Amino acid sequence: MRTRLPSAMVAAIALAAAVVPLQRTSAQPGESLPSRATIPTAIPTLILPPVPSVAPGYAAPRVTPSAPAIVGVTAQPFVSISLQDAIAMTLLKNPSLAVSASNTRVARYTIVQAKGAFDVQLHLEPSSSYSVNPPESFLAAGPGNLGQYPGAQATTGPGNVIQHQSSFEYGASGQSINGTTYQAYIQQQRTYNNTLFDAFNPYYLATLNLSVTQPLLKNAGMNAAKRQLKLALINEDASAAQALIDASNAIAQVEDTYWSLVAAWRNVTIQEAAMKEALQQQQSSEHLAQRGAAAPIEVVESQSQVAEFENNVFQALQNVSQLQNRLKSLVTADVRDPIWNANLVPSTSVQQPPNSSDLAEVISEAKQQRPEVRQAEDKRLQARIDVIFAANQSLPQADVQAQYQSNGFAGILEPVPVFLTSYCSGSIHLQACPTPPPNTQGAMPWAYHNMWAGYFPTFNVAFIVGYPLQGHVARGLRGLASEETTQARLLMQGVQERIGVEARDALQSYESALSKLDAARESRQAAETVYASEVRKFHNGESTTFLVLQRQVQLAQARGSELQAQTQLDQSIVELQRVEGTILTANGVNVQTLGSQAFAR
């Protein structure tokens, strides 16, 4: 005993040295800390807002419970629907997708409209004019008329000049995509004129006009019409990409709703099974209470549990009804569609896991498949076109213009006036007055002949130069193009960042859902074992109604947790497919047929 006492003392001293600190710690009182707690001088009072008395003496009314059924549908028979059928109906009948597809067609028609700038324009212009003018002199007058002039005797004087002219102009003009403008037209004209000195009456003109203008700097290669066409082409691709985005979101929404409906129907089964087990427990409690082996309060506890599970059944059915309506609204736009009266039951029971769960592969696949990347690239291409157009519009105008005109003339010879015949034979000693060349004598066909023969051509070549001194338009276009380029880069950067974030979130949700499902399955199996054991103990008199009911609740919760974990796994797979962009190819999405059956018939 004496030999052990020193050893015990040494151990006590060592323990005290290890426990008691040798220097001040933060938890020890010092100059700035009070040595003991102080009681508040004033105890705060609870301040509550005034509450009015609402429905005093209220008691829930007694109502007749409704039958456990879904409103607005035929309860039997059930109508099964597979996931692929639901997706196919959505792609064909969803009104939002119909609008997206319509926007794509609108963009396509915009391309057609933009191509109109390069259409060949046909031109037809018939005209006719008639005029009567007084004579200006005896050389520019019509045949004389007998008239009474004041202060003189009746004489034959110059008459009115009467002219009737009809013409017809026709041709074509247009512009090439690279800026060349061209024009070709023919004008034919017939003129009747009663002037005495006209050698031909009527006479005919046929004129061929050809004109080409070629820009060398400004508007060469890139011009406003070509820019509009290229932007329209890119906009059509961007509209198609937006339609694919809408289709991807719609498919994901349908799949999420579908798997939620699967879970909702399974939850109805779980709640009904729990209610049946609670009824069996209530019957057992009643038998024991009748024999005096259990207190009557245990029967009341069982009844309370049955009522709670019955409420869960109605709640589960309400969830089924809401999900059915949501799914129907996604797959059809016609309120008269028979599907609205169908009691839908999903026939696809499990979602297939993805092929890859590697983050780098998911991001790489998304960059290749996601239509958002395509949209961002279209934005960059639009900015590039505006950069090229702005650079072109900054150049001076330098156009080469070439024109060719061929004039054809013909007419019907008029008799030579008597005074001219006298003049030719008397004054200039000619046997007859000279006549026009034979190829000018005739009607309109001879005028066309002379025109095509090129007897009377005219050529013109011009070089046109121009440059705005202030250059406001070009400067503004360059600034707009620069900002559009910046926006395109930021958009692509944002898309790449969003893909990375969504890929991480989707993959994390998928991995977590796998782990949650495994843990929930083990928890459910354990809860089933515990419940079965508790029921056996209850029948052997080793347990109570309270414990059995508690195990029932735990089992129902475990089954619900497993169901929720399975639904989360299905929905995480859907999200992973959406993030990758494979949700479109996997479901065969075609922009041309989106919403093609959306109109009610």
C-alpha positions as CSV (number, residue, x, y, z in Angstrom):
1,M,0.0,0.0,0.0
2,R,2.8,2.4,0.9
3,T,4.7,1.6,-2.3
4,R,1.6,2.5,-4.4
5,L,1.0,5.8,-2.7
6,P,4.0,7.7,-4.2
7,S,3.2,6.4,-7.7
8,A,-0.4,7.6,-7.4
9,M,0.8,11.1,-6.2
10,V,3.2,11.4,-9.2
11,A,0.4,10.4,-11.6
12,A,-2.0,13.0,-10.0
13,I,0.6,15.8,-10.3
14,A,1.3,14.9,-14.0
15,L,-2.4,14.9,-14.8
16,A,-2.8,18.3,-13.1
17,A,0.2,19.7,-15.0
18,A,-1.3,18.5,-18.3
19,V,-4.8,19.9,-17.6
20,V,-4.0,23.2,-15.9
21,P,-2.5,25.7,-18.4
22,L,0.7,27.4,-17.4
23,Q,-0.1,30.7,-19.2
24,R,-3.3,32.7,-19.8
25,T,-5.7,31.4,-22.4
26,S,-8.4,33.2,-24.3
27,A,-11.1,31.6,-22.1
28,Q,-9.5,32.9,-18.9
29,P,-10.8,36.2,-17.3
30,G,-8.6,39.2,-17.8
31,E,-8.8,42.9,-17.4
32,S,-11.4,43.2,-20.3
33,L,-13.6,40.3,-19.2
34,P,-16.0,40.4,-16.3
35,S,-15.3,38.0,-13.5
36,R,-18.9,36.7,-13.3
37,A,-22.1,36.9,-15.3
38,T,-24.4,39.8,-14.5
39,I,-28.2,39.6,-14.5
40,P,-29.8,42.2,-16.9
41,T,-31.3,45.1,-15.0
42,A,-34.5,45.1,-17.2
43,I,-36.1,41.9,-18.4
44,P,-37.3,42.5,-22.0
45,T,-41.0,42.0,-22.6
46,L,-42.4,40.2,-25.6
47,I,-44.0,42.7,-28.1
48,L,-46.6,41.1,-30.3
49,P,-48.8,42.8,-32.9
50,P,-52.5,43.0,-32.2
51,V,-54.4,40.0,-33.7
52,P,-58.1,40.3,-34.5
53,S,-60.5,37.6,-33.5
54,V,-61.3,35.7,-36.7
55,A,-64.2,33.2,-36.8
56,P,-64.4,32.6,-33.0
57,G,-65.7,29.2,-32.1
58,Y,-64.8,27.7,-35.5
59,A,-65.1,24.0,-35.9
60,A,-64.5,22.0,-39.1
61,P,-67.8,21.0,-40.7
62,R,-68.7,17.4,-41.2
63,V,-68.4,16.6,-44.9
64,T,-68.9,13.5,-46.9
65,P,-65.5,12.4,-48.3
66,S,-65.3,12.1,-52.1
67,A,-64.3,8.9,-53.9
68,P,-60.6,8.5,-54.5
69,A,-60.6,9.4,-58.2
70,I,-59.1,11.8,-60.7
71,V,-61.4,14.5,-62.0
72,G,-62.0,14.9,-65.7
73,V,-60.8,11.5,-66.9
74,T,-62.2,8.1,-67.5
75,A,-61.0,6.0,-64.5
76,Q,-61.0,2.7,-66.4
77,P,-59.4,1.5,-68.6
78,F,-56.0,3.1,-68.0
79,V,-54.2,4.5,-71.0
80,S,-50.6,3.7,-71.2
81,I,-48.1,6.1,-72.8
82,S,-44.5,5.6,-73.4
83,L,-41.8,8.2,-73.0
84,Q,-41.0,8.2,-76.7
85,D,-44.7,8.6,-77.6
86,A,-45.0,11.6,-75.2
87,I,-41.9,13.2,-76.8
88,A,-43.1,12.5,-80.3
89,M,-46.5,14.1,-79.6
90,T,-44.8,17.1,-78.0
91,L,-42.5,17.7,-81.1
92,L,-45.6,17.5,-83.4
93,K,-48.3,19.2,-81.3
94,N,-46.7,21.6,-78.9
95,P,-47.8,25.2,-79.8
96,S,-44.6,26.9,-78.5
97,L,-42.6,24.7,-80.8
98,A,-45.0,25.5,-83.7
99,V,-44.2,29.2,-83.1
100,S,-40.4,28.4,-83.1
101,A,-40.7,26.5,-86.3
102,S,-42.8,29.4,-87.8
103,N,-40.0,31.8,-86.9
104,T,-37.6,29.7,-88.8
105,R,-39.8,29.8,-91.8
106,V,-40.2,33.5,-91.5
107,A,-36.4,33.8,-91.5
108,R,-36.3,31.6,-94.6
109,Y,-38.8,33.9,-96.4
110,T,-36.6,36.9,-95.4
111,I,-33.8,35.3,-97.4
112,V,-36.2,35.0,-100.4
113,Q,-37.1,38.7,-99.9
114,A,-33.4,39.7,-99.7
115,K,-32.7,37.9,-103.0
116,G,-35.2,40.2,-104.6
117,A,-32.6,42.9,-104.8
118,F,-30.9,40.8,-107.5
119,D,-34.0,40.0,-109.5
120,V,-34.1,40.9,-113.2
121,Q,-36.6,43.8,-113.5
122,L,-38.8,43.7,-116.6
123,H,-40.0,47.1,-117.8
124,L,-42.9,47.9,-120.2
125,E,-44.1,51.4,-120.9
126,P,-46.5,52.2,-123.7
127,S,-47.5,55.8,-124.3
128,S,-49.4,58.0,-126.7
129,S,-49.6,61.8,-127.1
130,Y,-51.5,64.1,-129.4
131,S,-50.9,67.9,-129.8
132,V,-52.0,70.8,-132.0
133,N,-49.7,73.8,-132.1
134,P,-50.0,77.1,-134.0
135,P,-47.5,77.7,-136.7
136,E,-44.4,79.7,-135.7
137,S,-43.3,80.4,-139.3
138,F,-44.0,79.3,-142.8
139,L,-41.1,76.9,-142.4
140,A,-42.6,75.3,-139.3
141,A,-46.3,75.1,-140.3
142,G,-48.8,72.7,-141.5
143,P,-50.7,72.8,-144.8
144,G,-52.3,76.3,-145.4
145,N,-56.0,76.9,-144.9
146,L,-58.2,79.5,-146.5
147,G,-58.7,82.2,-143.9
148,Q,-59.9,85.8,-143.5
149,Y,-57.2,88.0,-142.0
150,P,-58.2,91.5,-140.7
151,G,-57.3,94.3,-143.2
152,A,-56.5,92.0,-146.0
153,Q,-58.2,89.8,-148.5
154,A,-58.7,86.1,-148.0
155,T,-55.4,84.3,-148.6
156,T,-53.9,80.9,-148.0
157,G,-51.6,81.1,-145.0
158,P,-49.7,78.6,-142.8
159,G,-51.8,76.1,-140.9
160,N,-51.6,74.5,-137.5
161,V,-49.0,71.9,-136.7
162,I,-50.6,68.6,-135.7
163,Q,-48.5,65.8,-134.2
164,H,-49.6,62.3,-133.0
165,Q,-46.8,60.3,-131.3
166,S,-47.1,56.8,-129.9
167,S,-44.2,54.9,-128.3
168,F,-43.5,51.6,-126.6
169,E,-40.5,51.0,-124.3
170,Y,-39.5,47.6,-123.0
171,G,-36.4,46.1,-121.5
172,A,-34.7,44.7,-118.4
173,S,-32.4,45.9,-115.7
174,G,-30.9,44.6,-112.5
175,Q,-27.9,44.2,-110.2
176,S,-25.5,41.4,-109.7
177,I,-24.5,40.3,-106.2
178,N,-21.1,41.9,-106.5
179,G,-22.5,45.3,-107.3
180,T,-22.6,45.4,-111.1
181,T,-25.7,47.2,-112.4
182,Y,-26.9,46.7,-115.9
183,Q,-29.7,48.0,-118.1
184,A,-31.0,47.0,-121.6
185,Y,-34.1,48.4,-123.2
186,I,-35.6,49.2,-126.6
187,Q,-37.8,52.2,-127.4
188,Q,-39.9,52.3,-130.5
189,Q,-41.7,55.4,-131.6
190,R,-44.1,56.3,-134.4
191,T,-44.6,60.0,-135.1
192,Y,-47.2,61.7,-137.4
193,N,-46.4,65.4,-138.1
194,N,-48.0,67.5,-140.8
195,T,-45.1,70.0,-141.1
196,L,-44.5,70.9,-144.7
197,F,-40.8,70.5,-144.6
198,D,-40.8,66.9,-143.1
199,A,-39.5,64.5,-145.7
200,F,-41.1,61.5,-143.8
201,N,-44.6,61.3,-142.5
202,P,-45.1,59.2,-140.5
203,Y,-41.6,58.4,-139.4
204,Y,-40.4,55.6,-137.1
205,L,-37.6,55.4,-134.5
206,A,-36.2,52.2,-132.8
207,T,-33.5,52.7,-130.3
208,L,-31.4,50.1,-128.4
209,N,-29.8,51.3,-125.1
210,L,-27.3,49.2,-123.2
211,S,-25.7,50.4,-120.0
212,V,-23.3,48.7,-117.5
213,T,-21.9,50.3,-114.3
214,Q,-19.1,48.5,-112.5
215,P,-17.9,49.7,-109.0
216,L,-14.2,49.4,-108.6
217,L,-13.8,50.3,-104.9
218,K,-16.9,51.2,-102.9
219,N,-19.8,48.7,-103.3
220,A,-17.5,46.3,-105.2
221,G,-17.7,42.8,-103.8
222,M,-19.7,44.0,-100.8
223,N,-22.7,46.2,-101.0
224,A,-25.9,46.9,-99.0
225,A,-28.0,44.4,-100.9
226,K,-25.4,41.6,-100.5
227,R,-25.0,42.4,-96.8
228,Q,-28.7,42.0,-96.3
229,L,-28.7,38.7,-98.0
230,K,-25.8,37.3,-96.0
231,L,-27.3,38.5,-92.8
232,A,-30.6,36.9,-93.7
233,L,-28.8,33.6,-94.4
234,I,-27.1,33.7,-91.0
235,N,-30.4,34.8,-89.3
236,E,-32.1,31.7,-90.7
237,D,-29.5,29.5,-89.2
238,A,-29.8,31.4,-85.8
239,S,-33.6,30.9,-85.9
240,A,-33.2,27.2,-86.6
241,A,-30.8,27.0,-83.6
242,Q,-33.3,28.8,-81.4
243,A,-35.9,26.3,-82.5
244,L,-33.6,23.5,-81.5
245,I,-33.0,25.2,-78.1
246,D,-36.8,25.4,-77.6
247,A,-37.2,21.8,-78.6
248,S,-34.4,20.7,-76.2
249,N,-36.1,22.5,-73.3
250,A,-39.5,21.1,-74.3
251,I,-38.2,17.6,-74.4
252,A,-36.4,18.0,-71.0
253,Q,-39.7,19.4,-69.5
254,V,-41.7,16.5,-70.9
255,E,-39.2,13.9,-69.6
256,D,-39.1,15.6,-66.2
257,T,-42.9,15.6,-66.0
258,Y,-43.0,12.0,-67.3
259,W,-40.7,10.7,-64.6
260,S,-42.5,12.8,-62.0
261,L,-45.8,11.1,-63.1
262,V,-44.1,7.7,-62.8
263,A,-43.1,8.6,-59.3
264,A,-46.5,9.9,-58.5
265,W,-48.3,6.7,-59.5
266,R,-45.8,4.7,-57.5
267,N,-46.3,7.0,-54.6
268,V,-50.0,6.2,-54.8
269,T,-49.2,2.5,-54.5
270,I,-46.9,3.2,-51.6
271,Q,-49.5,5.2,-49.7
272,E,-52.2,2.6,-50.4
273,A,-49.9,-0.2,-49.1
274,A,-49.2,1.8,-46.0
275,M,-52.9,2.5,-45.4
276,K,-53.7,-1.3,-45.8
277,E,-50.9,-2.1,-43.3
278,A,-52.3,0.5,-40.9
279,L,-55.8,-1.1,-41.3
280,Q,-54.5,-4.5,-40.5
281,Q,-52.8,-3.0,-37.4
282,Q,-56.1,-1.3,-36.4
283,Q,-57.9,-4.6,-36.7
284,S,-55.3,-6.3,-34.6
285,S,-55.5,-3.6,-32.0
286,E,-59.3,-3.9,-31.9
287,H,-59.1,-7.7,-31.3
288,L,-56.6,-7.2,-28.5
289,A,-58.7,-4.5,-26.9
290,Q,-61.8,-6.7,-27.1
291,R,-59.9,-9.4,-25.2
292,G,-58.5,-6.9,-22.7
293,A,-54.9,-7.4,-23.9
294,A,-54.6,-3.8,-25.1
295,A,-55.9,-0.4,-24.0
296,P,-58.7,1.2,-26.0
297,I,-56.4,4.2,-26.7
298,E,-54.2,2.0,-28.9
299,V,-57.2,1.5,-31.1
300,V,-57.6,5.2,-31.4
301,E,-53.9,5.6,-32.2
302,S,-54.4,3.0,-35.0
303,Q,-57.4,4.9,-36.3
304,S,-55.4,8.2,-36.3
305,Q,-52.7,6.5,-38.4
306,V,-55.2,5.1,-40.9
307,A,-56.7,8.6,-41.3
308,E,-53.2,10.0,-41.9
309,F,-52.3,7.4,-44.6
310,E,-55.8,8.0,-46.2
311,N,-55.0,11.7,-46.4
312,N,-51.7,10.8,-48.0
313,V,-53.5,8.7,-50.6
314,F,-55.7,11.6,-51.6
315,Q,-52.7,13.9,-51.7
316,A,-50.9,11.4,-54.0
317,L,-53.9,11.2,-56.3
318,Q,-54.1,15.0,-56.5
319,N,-50.4,15.1,-57.5
320,V,-51.1,12.5,-60.2
321,S,-53.9,14.6,-61.5
322,Q,-51.7,17.7,-61.7
323,L,-48.9,15.9,-63.4
324,Q,-51.3,14.3,-65.9
325,N,-52.7,17.7,-66.8
326,R,-49.2,19.2,-67.1
327,L,-48.1,16.4,-69.4
328,K,-51.2,16.7,-71.5
329,S,-50.7,20.4,-72.0
330,L,-47.2,19.7,-73.2
331,V,-48.1,17.0,-75.7
332,T,-51.2,18.6,-77.3
333,A,-52.7,22.1,-77.9
334,D,-56.2,21.0,-78.8
335,V,-58.7,20.9,-75.8
336,R,-60.8,18.5,-77.8
337,D,-58.1,15.9,-78.1
338,P,-59.2,12.6,-76.6
339,I,-56.1,12.4,-74.5
340,W,-57.6,14.9,-72.0
341,N,-60.2,12.2,-71.0
342,A,-57.5,9.5,-70.7
343,N,-56.2,8.3,-67.4
344,L,-52.6,8.3,-68.4
345,V,-50.2,5.7,-66.9
346,P,-46.5,5.8,-68.0
347,S,-45.3,2.5,-69.5
348,T,-41.6,3.4,-69.6
349,S,-40.4,2.5,-66.1
350,V,-36.7,3.3,-66.0
351,Q,-34.3,5.8,-67.6
352,Q,-31.2,4.5,-69.3
353,P,-27.9,5.8,-67.8
354,P,-25.6,8.0,-69.9
355,N,-22.8,6.5,-72.0
356,S,-20.1,8.7,-70.3
357,S,-19.8,10.4,-67.0
358,D,-16.4,12.1,-67.6
359,L,-16.5,15.9,-67.2
360,A,-14.2,16.6,-70.1
361,E,-16.1,14.4,-72.4
362,V,-19.4,16.0,-71.4
363,I,-18.1,19.5,-72.0
364,S,-16.5,18.5,-75.4
365,E,-19.8,16.9,-76.5
366,A,-21.7,20.0,-75.5
367,K,-19.5,22.3,-77.5
368,Q,-20.2,20.2,-80.6
369,Q,-23.9,19.5,-80.1
370,R,-25.4,22.5,-78.2
371,P,-27.4,24.9,-80.5
372,E,-26.4,27.7,-78.2
373,V,-22.8,27.4,-79.5
374,R,-24.2,27.6,-83.0
375,Q,-26.1,30.7,-82.2
376,A,-23.0,32.4,-80.7
377,E,-21.1,31.5,-83.9
378,D,-23.8,33.0,-86.0
379,K,-23.5,36.2,-84.0
380,R,-19.7,36.2,-84.7
381,L,-20.4,35.7,-88.5
382,Q,-22.9,38.6,-88.5
383,A,-20.3,40.9,-86.9
384,R,-17.7,39.8,-89.4
385,I,-20.0,40.7,-92.3
386,D,-20.6,44.1,-90.8
387,V,-16.9,44.6,-90.4
388,I,-16.3,43.8,-94.1
389,F,-19.2,46.1,-95.1
390,A,-17.9,49.0,-93.0
391,A,-14.5,48.6,-94.5
392,N,-15.9,48.7,-98.0
393,Q,-18.1,51.7,-97.3
394,S,-15.0,53.6,-96.1
395,L,-13.5,53.4,-99.7
396,P,-14.1,56.2,-102.2
397,Q,-16.5,55.7,-105.0
398,A,-14.8,54.7,-108.3
399,D,-17.3,53.4,-110.9
400,V,-16.7,52.7,-114.6
401,Q,-19.8,53.2,-116.7
402,A,-20.1,52.1,-120.4
403,Q,-23.1,52.9,-122.6
404,Y,-24.0,51.9,-126.1
405,Q,-26.9,53.2,-128.2
406,S,-28.0,52.1,-131.6
407,N,-30.6,54.2,-133.4
408,G,-32.8,52.9,-136.2
409,F,-34.8,55.3,-138.4
410,A,-37.3,54.8,-141.2
411,G,-40.3,56.6,-142.6
412,I,-42.8,57.0,-145.4
413,L,-41.7,59.6,-147.9
414,E,-43.9,62.7,-148.4
415,P,-44.3,64.3,-151.8
416,V,-41.7,67.1,-152.4
417,P,-43.4,70.5,-152.2
418,V,-43.8,72.4,-155.5
419,F,-41.6,75.3,-154.4
420,L,-38.8,72.9,-153.5
421,T,-39.1,71.1,-156.9
422,S,-38.9,74.5,-158.6
423,Y,-35.9,75.5,-156.5
424,C,-34.0,72.2,-157.2
425,S,-34.6,72.4,-160.9
426,G,-34.2,76.1,-161.3
427,S,-31.8,77.4,-158.8
428,I,-29.4,74.5,-158.4
429,H,-30.1,72.9,-161.8
430,L,-31.1,69.4,-160.6
431,Q,-33.5,67.2,-162.4
432,A,-35.1,66.2,-159.1
433,C,-34.6,67.0,-155.5
434,P,-32.4,64.6,-153.5
435,T,-34.2,61.8,-151.6
436,P,-33.1,60.1,-148.4
437,P,-31.2,56.7,-148.6
438,P,-33.3,53.7,-149.5
439,N,-32.7,51.9,-146.2
440,T,-34.5,54.7,-144.3
441,Q,-37.6,54.4,-146.4
442,G,-40.2,52.1,-144.8
443,A,-42.2,51.4,-141.7
444,M,-41.3,50.1,-138.3
445,P,-39.7,46.9,-139.4
446,W,-37.1,48.9,-141.3
447,A,-36.4,51.0,-138.3
448,Y,-35.7,47.8,-136.3
449,H,-33.5,46.5,-139.1
450,N,-31.4,49.7,-139.0
451,M,-31.2,49.4,-135.2
452,W,-29.9,45.9,-135.2
453,A,-27.6,46.7,-138.1
454,G,-26.0,49.4,-136.1
455,Y,-26.0,52.0,-138.8
456,F,-26.3,54.9,-136.3
457,P,-24.4,54.0,-133.1
458,T,-23.4,56.1,-130.1
459,F,-20.8,55.1,-127.5
460,N,-20.1,56.6,-124.1
461,V,-17.6,55.6,-121.4
462,A,-17.4,57.4,-118.1
463,F,-15.3,57.2,-114.9
464,I,-17.2,58.4,-111.8
465,V,-15.4,59.3,-108.6
466,G,-16.9,60.5,-105.4
467,Y,-16.0,60.6,-101.7
468,P,-17.8,62.2,-98.7
469,L,-15.6,64.7,-96.9
470,Q,-17.0,64.1,-93.4
471,G,-17.3,60.3,-93.7
472,H,-19.9,60.0,-91.0
473,V,-21.6,57.0,-92.5
474,A,-18.4,55.0,-92.8
475,R,-17.3,56.0,-89.3
476,G,-20.6,55.0,-87.8
477,L,-20.5,51.6,-89.5
478,R,-17.0,50.9,-88.3
479,G,-18.1,51.7,-84.7
480,L,-21.1,49.5,-84.9
481,A,-19.1,46.6,-86.4
482,S,-16.5,46.9,-83.6
483,E,-19.2,46.8,-80.9
484,E,-20.9,43.8,-82.6
485,T,-17.6,42.0,-82.7
486,T,-17.1,42.6,-79.0
487,Q,-20.6,41.4,-78.2
488,A,-20.1,38.2,-80.2
489,R,-16.9,37.4,-78.3
490,L,-18.6,38.0,-75.0
491,L,-21.6,35.9,-76.1
492,M,-19.4,33.0,-77.0
493,Q,-17.4,33.3,-73.8
494,G,-20.6,33.3,-71.8
495,V,-21.9,30.2,-73.6
496,Q,-18.6,28.4,-73.0
497,E,-18.8,29.3,-69.3
498,R,-22.4,28.3,-69.0
499,I,-21.7,25.0,-70.6
500,G,-18.9,24.3,-68.1
501,V,-21.1,25.3,-65.1
502,E,-24.1,23.3,-66.4
503,A,-21.9,20.3,-67.1
504,R,-20.4,20.3,-63.6
505,D,-23.9,20.7,-62.0
506,A,-25.5,18.0,-64.1
507,L,-22.7,15.5,-63.6
508,Q,-22.7,16.3,-59.8
509,S,-26.4,15.8,-59.7
510,Y,-26.1,12.5,-61.5
511,E,-23.3,11.2,-59.3
512,S,-25.2,12.3,-56.2
513,A,-28.4,10.7,-57.4
514,L,-26.7,7.4,-57.8
515,S,-25.4,7.5,-54.2
516,K,-28.7,8.7,-52.9
517,L,-30.5,5.9,-54.6
518,D,-28.1,3.3,-53.2
519,A,-28.5,4.7,-49.7
520,A,-32.2,5.0,-50.0
521,R,-32.5,1.4,-51.2
522,E,-30.6,0.1,-48.2
523,S,-32.6,2.3,-45.9
524,R,-35.9,0.9,-47.3
525,Q,-34.7,-2.7,-47.0
526,A,-33.7,-2.0,-43.4
527,A,-37.0,-0.3,-42.7
528,E,-38.9,-3.3,-44.1
529,T,-36.9,-5.7,-41.9
530,V,-37.4,-3.6,-38.8
531,Y,-41.2,-3.2,-39.5
532,A,-41.6,-7.0,-40.0
533,S,-39.7,-7.6,-36.8
534,E,-41.8,-5.1,-34.9
535,V,-45.0,-6.7,-36.2
536,R,-43.9,-10.2,-35.0
537,K,-42.9,-8.7,-31.6
538,F,-46.4,-7.1,-31.4
539,H,-48.2,-10.4,-32.1
540,N,-46.0,-12.0,-29.4
541,G,-46.9,-9.4,-26.9
542,E,-43.4,-7.9,-26.9
543,S,-44.2,-4.5,-28.5
544,T,-46.9,-1.8,-28.5
545,T,-49.2,-0.3,-31.1
546,F,-47.2,3.0,-30.9
547,L,-44.0,1.3,-31.9
548,V,-45.6,-0.6,-34.7
549,L,-47.2,2.6,-36.0
550,Q,-43.9,4.4,-35.8
551,R,-42.2,1.6,-37.8
552,Q,-45.0,1.9,-40.4
553,V,-44.3,5.7,-40.7
554,Q,-40.6,5.0,-41.0
555,L,-41.2,2.4,-43.7
556,A,-43.5,4.7,-45.7
557,Q,-40.9,7.5,-45.4
558,A,-38.1,5.1,-46.5
559,R,-40.1,4.0,-49.5
560,G,-40.9,7.6,-50.4
561,S,-37.2,8.5,-50.1
562,E,-36.2,5.6,-52.4
563,L,-38.9,6.7,-54.9
564,Q,-37.7,10.3,-54.7
565,A,-34.1,9.2,-55.2
566,Q,-35.0,7.2,-58.3
567,T,-36.9,10.1,-59.7
568,Q,-34.0,12.4,-59.1
569,L,-31.7,9.9,-60.9
570,D,-34.1,9.8,-63.9
571,Q,-34.3,13.6,-64.0
572,S,-30.5,14.0,-63.6
573,I,-30.0,11.8,-66.6
574,V,-32.4,14.0,-68.6
575,E,-30.5,17.1,-67.5
576,L,-27.2,15.5,-68.4
577,Q,-28.5,14.7,-71.9
578,R,-29.7,18.3,-72.3
579,V,-26.4,19.7,-71.2
580,E,-24.6,17.5,-73.7
581,G,-27.0,18.3,-76.5
582,T,-27.5,14.7,-77.2
583,I,-31.2,15.0,-76.2
584,L,-31.9,16.4,-79.7
585,T,-30.2,13.6,-81.7
586,A,-31.5,10.9,-79.4
587,N,-35.0,12.0,-80.2
588,G,-34.6,12.7,-83.9
589,V,-35.6,16.4,-83.7
590,N,-36.4,17.9,-87.2
591,V,-37.0,21.6,-87.3
592,Q,-39.1,21.3,-90.4
593,T,-41.8,19.2,-88.6
594,L,-41.8,21.0,-85.2
595,G,-45.4,21.8,-84.2
596,S,-46.7,20.7,-87.6
597,Q,-49.9,19.3,-86.0
598,A,-50.4,22.0,-83.4
599,F,-53.5,23.5,-85.0
600,A,-56.7,22.2,-83.7
601,R,-58.9,20.5,-86.2
